[in-house]
Amino acid sequence: MATEPTAAKVRGPASYFPSIEKKYGQPIAEWKTIIRASGVTHHMELVGWLKKEYGLGHGHANALVADTLAARG
């Protein structure tokens, strides 16, 4: 019996993205725009800011910040 290959499991910060979009109602691209426009540059400061200003949980805020900052290079 042949089985179809399964899609590669998403790992890292992106694994949180579906639940972030579902829980907070905004697409990831919008969150990244908010983060980039914040004027805050340090990881944990951004995490704290997202938690305070938008009510995000720590894990969700951390995943968004990590992915956004990684894209900056």
C-alpha positions in Angstrom: 0.0 0.0 0.0 1.5 3.3 -1.1 1.3 6.3 1.0 1.5 9.9 -0.1 4.4 12.0 1.1 3.4 14.3 3.9 4.2 18.0 3.9 7.2 19.0 5.8 6.3 19.9 9.4 6.7 23.6 10.0 9.2 24.3 12.8 10.5 27.3 14.7 8.6 30.6 15.0 6.5 29.9 12.0 4.9 27.0 13.7 3.0 29.5 15.9 1.6 31.5 12.9 -1.7 29.7 12.3 -2.7 30.0 16.0 -1.6 33.6 16.1 -3.8 34.5 13.1 -6.7 32.5 14.5 -6.5 34.0 18.1 -5.7 37.6 17.2 -7.5 38.0 13.9 -4.7 39.6 11.9 -2.4 38.1 9.3 1.2 37.6 10.1 2.2 40.2 7.5 0.3 42.8 9.5 2.0 41.8 12.7 5.4 42.1 11.1 4.4 45.6 9.8 3.4 46.6 13.3 6.7 45.3 14.7 8.8 47.1 12.1 6.9 50.4 12.6 7.2 50.2 16.4 10.6 51.9 16.6 11.7 49.3 19.1 14.7 47.3 18.1 15.6 44.9 20.9 14.0 41.4 20.9 12.7 41.3 24.5 11.6 44.9 24.4 9.5 44.1 21.4 8.1 41.0 23.1 7.1 43.1 26.1 5.7 45.8 23.9 3.5 43.4 22.0 2.3 41.8 25.2 1.4 45.2 26.8 0.0 47.0 23.7 -1.8 44.1 22.0 -2.3 41.5 24.7 -0.3 38.8 22.9 0.9 35.8 24.9 4.6 35.5 25.5 5.1 32.6 23.1 3.2 34.3 20.3 5.0 37.6 20.7 8.3 35.9 20.9 7.7 33.9 17.7 6.6 37.0 15.8 9.6 39.0 17.0 12.1 36.2 16.3 10.8 35.7 12.7 10.6 39.5 12.0 14.1 40.2 13.3 15.6 37.2 11.5 14.2 38.6 8.2 16.2 41.8 8.9 19.4 39.8 8.7 
